[in-house]
């Protein structure tokens, strides 16, 4: 059983969150029922949003920031993963909302999976200034921060997802009284999707549920679904074959129109 997150332990680590906000409360985490026991269900996810000249230097993040996080947190973190829209040109620092660039609703998604909460909280206490200084040269613009719980995982292990992998991301924003049917997605739709695509097309699927945000209130996204693609061509072909059926079933998942996009796993650590 995973150790629950308490208000005290989280507040001890608010240095890490200093650049984005203070986390007031965070509920206890339940065991992720569909995930292997070796996978911790606690994830801090940062969504770097487009707009107003926002930018994200993914090369700087990969080459320097990942190493900084590892030096500060060590084995308290299970995995660091950065996903960003793929770029056509090499040596490109990453997505930008500057004039002339293609519109991107989300410039980058940073997932920080926490292995040992107590060790994370202790290390985070004095890490805020170093992390903020590093991120100042990487990102400009708004960032949406939330804690997420892994509620389902299918396919290969998380470690099998390497840098350079393609990932199709589906996000369900929190909007008014909009709903997302967790039970239907995990018990009906996800197995149906995995059967339709098969292991040759999809390497792994992770389904996360938004739990809390710094400062309280609703998570920005009710749910985030990451489909890690093993073979892009097979994925597209299977999608054309099963698209109508899955689309019809997908209407039962949520009353919210999702935000979808193709991303690249650009950095892991």
C-alpha positions in Angstrom: 0.0 0.0 0.0 1.3 3.4 -0.9 1.9 5.8 2.0 -0.7 8.6 2.0 0.2 12.2 1.4 -0.5 14.4 4.3 -0.9 18.2 4.5 2.2 18.4 6.7 4.5 16.4 4.4 3.4 18.4 1.3 3.8 21.8 3.0 7.3 20.7 4.0 8.1 20.5 0.3 6.5 23.7 -1.0 9.9 25.1 -1.9 9.6 23.0 -5.1 6.3 24.7 -5.9 7.4 28.2 -5.1 7.5 29.3 -8.7 4.0 28.3 -9.4 2.0 28.5 -6.1 1.5 27.1 -2.6 -0.1 23.8 -2.2 -2.5 24.1 0.7 -4.1 20.7 0.8 -3.8 17.3 -0.9 -6.0 14.3 -0.2 -4.6 10.9 0.7 -3.7 8.8 -2.4 -5.5 5.6 -3.1 -3.7 2.6 -4.5 -3.8 2.7 -8.3 -5.9 -0.5 -8.9 -4.9 -1.2 -12.5 -1.2 -0.4 -12.3 1.6 -2.7 -11.2 2.6 -2.3 -7.6 6.0 -1.0 -8.7 4.5 2.1 -10.2 3.9 4.9 -7.8 0.5 6.6 -8.4 1.7 10.1 -7.4 2.6 12.5 -10.2 3.2 16.3 -10.2 2.4 17.5 -13.7 3.2 20.9 -15.1 1.4 22.0 -18.2 3.2 24.9 -19.9 0.6 26.8 -21.8 0.8 28.7 -25.1 -0.2 32.4 -25.5 1.1 35.9 -25.0 4.6 35.1 -26.4 5.1 32.0 -24.2 8.0 29.7 -25.0 9.7 26.6 -23.8 13.3 25.6 -24.4 13.0 21.9 -24.4 16.7 21.4 -25.3 17.8 23.3 -22.2 15.3 21.3 -20.1 16.7 18.0 -21.4 20.4 18.9 -21.3 20.5 20.7 -17.9 17.3 20.8 -16.0 16.7 17.0 -15.8 20.2 16.6 -14.3 19.5 19.4 -11.8 16.3 17.7 -10.6 18.1 14.4 -10.2 20.9 16.0 -8.2 18.3 17.6 -5.9 15.9 14.8 -5.5 17.8 11.6 -6.3 15.9 8.4 -5.7 12.9 10.3 -4.3 11.8 10.6 -7.9 10.8 7.5 -9.9 10.8 9.2 -13.3 11.0 12.6 -15.0 9.4 12.9 -18.4 8.9 15.8 -20.7 6.6 15.6 -23.7 6.4 18.4 -26.3 4.9 18.8 -29.8 7.4 17.3 -32.4 9.5 19.7 -34.4 10.4 19.3 -38.0 13.9 21.0 -37.7 16.8 19.8 -35.7 18.5 22.0 -33.1 15.2 23.7 -32.4 14.9 24.8 -28.8 11.2 23.8 -28.8 7.7 25.1 -29.2 6.9 28.8 -29.2 3.9 30.9 -29.2 5.8 33.7 -30.9 4.4 35.2 -34.2 4.9 32.9 -37.2 4.9 29.7 -35.1 2.1 27.2 -35.5 -0.5 27.5 -32.7 0.1 25.1 -29.8 -2.4 24.9 -26.9 0.3 23.4 -24.6 3.9 23.9 -25.3 5.2 21.2 -23.0 4.0 18.7 -20.4 6.3 17.8 -17.5 5.5 14.7 -15.4 7.4 14.2 -12.2 6.6 10.8 -10.7 7.4 10.7 -7.0 8.7 7.4 -5.5 9.3 8.4 -1.9 7.1 11.2 -0.6 8.9 11.9 2.6 12.3 12.1 0.9 10.8 14.3 -1.8 9.4 16.7 0.8 12.7 17.0 2.6 14.7 17.6 -0.6 12.1 20.0 -1.9 12.3 22.2 1.2 15.4 24.1 0.0 15.1 23.4 -3.8 12.8 26.1 -4.8 15.3 28.9 -5.6 17.6 26.6 -7.7 14.6 25.2 -9.7 13.1 28.6 -10.3 16.4 30.0 -11.5 16.9 27.1 -13.9 13.3 27.3 -15.2 13.6 31.1 -15.8 15.9 30.4 -18.7 13.7 27.6 -20.0 10.1 28.7 -19.8 8.1 31.9 -20.1 4.3 32.2 -19.9 1.7 30.5 -17.7 2.0 27.1 -16.2 -0.9 25.0 -14.9 0.2 22.7 -12.1 -1.7 19.8 -10.6 -1.2 16.5 -8.7 -2.4 13.5 -10.6 -3.2 9.9 -9.6 -2.5 7.0 -11.9 -5.8 5.1 -12.1 -5.0 2.7 -15.0 -2.0 1.5 -16.9 -2.0 -1.0 -19.8 0.7 -2.4 -22.0 4.5 -2.5 -21.4 6.3 -1.0 -18.4 6.9 2.7 -18.0 10.6 2.1 -18.4 10.0 0.9 -22.0 9.0 4.4 -23.1 12.2 5.9 -24.3 13.2 9.3 -25.4 12.0 10.0 -28.9 8.8 7.9 -28.5 5.6 9.3 -29.9 2.7 10.0 -27.6 -0.9 10.9 -28.3 -2.2 13.0 -25.4 -5.9 13.5 -24.6 -6.8 16.0 -21.9 -10.3 16.7 -20.4 -10.4 20.2 -19.0 -12.4 21.1 -15.9 -15.4 23.1 -17.2 -18.4 24.0 -15.2 -20.4 20.9 -14.5 -18.7 18.9 -17.2 -18.1 15.2 -16.3 -15.6 12.5 -17.1 -16.7 8.9 -16.6 -13.7 7.2 -14.9 -15.3 3.8 -14.4 -16.5 3.6 -18.0 -13.1 4.7 -19.4 -11.0 2.3 -17.4 -13.3 -0.7 -17.4 -14.9 -0.6 -20.9 -13.3 1.9 -23.3 -9.6 1.3 -22.4 -9.8 -2.5 -22.9 -11.7 -2.0 -26.2 -9.1 0.5 -27.4 -6.2 -1.8 -26.5 -7.8 -4.7 -28.3 -8.5 -2.6 -31.4 -5.0 -1.3 -31.7 -3.0 -4.2 -30.4 0.5 -4.4 -28.9 2.2 -3.8 -32.2 0.7 -0.3 -32.5 0.5 0.8 -28.8 3.4 0.4 -26.4 1.7 1.7 -23.3 -1.3 3.7 -22.0 -1.5 5.7 -18.8 -4.7 7.2 -17.5 -4.3 9.8 -14.8 -6.9 11.6 -12.8 -6.5 15.2 -11.6 -6.6 15.4 -7.8 -5.4 18.8 -6.5 -3.8 22.1 -7.5 -1.5 24.4 -5.6 -3.6 26.9 -3.7 -6.7 24.7 -3.7 -9.6 24.5 -6.1 -10.3 22.2 -9.0 -7.6 20.6 -11.1 -7.2 22.3 -14.5 -7.7 18.9 -16.2 -10.1 16.2 -14.9 -8.1 13.5 -16.7 -5.1 13.0 -18.8 -4.6 10.0 -21.1 -1.2 9.3 -22.6 -1.0 6.8 -25.4 2.6 5.8 -26.1 2.8 4.6 -29.7 5.1 1.7 -30.7 4.6 1.9 -34.5 3.2 5.1 -36.0 2.1 3.5 -39.2 0.4 0.6 -37.5 -1.2 3.0 -35.1 -2.6 5.1 -38.0 -3.9 2.0 -39.9 -5.6 0.5 -36.8 -7.1 3.9 -36.1 -8.7 4.1 -39.5 -10.2 0.6 -39.0 -11.5 1.1 -35.5 -12.0 4.9 -35.6 -15.8 5.0 -36.1 -16.5 2.4 -33.3 -14.1 4.0 -30.9 -15.5 7.5 -31.6 -19.0 6.3 -30.9 -17.9 4.8 -27.6 -15.9 7.9 -26.8 -19.0 10.0 -26.7 -20.0 8.1 -23.5 -16.8 9.1 -21.8 -17.2 12.8 -21.1 -19.5 15.7 -21.6 -16.4 17.8 -22.2 -14.7 18.3 -25.6 -11.1 17.1 -25.0 -7.8 18.8 -25.9 -5.9 16.4 -28.1 -2.4 16.4 -29.7 0.6 14.5 -30.9 3.6 14.8 -28.6 7.2 13.5 -28.5 8.8 12.2 -25.4 11.7 14.6 -25.5 13.4 14.0 -22.2 13.5 11.3 -19.6 15.4 11.0 -16.4 
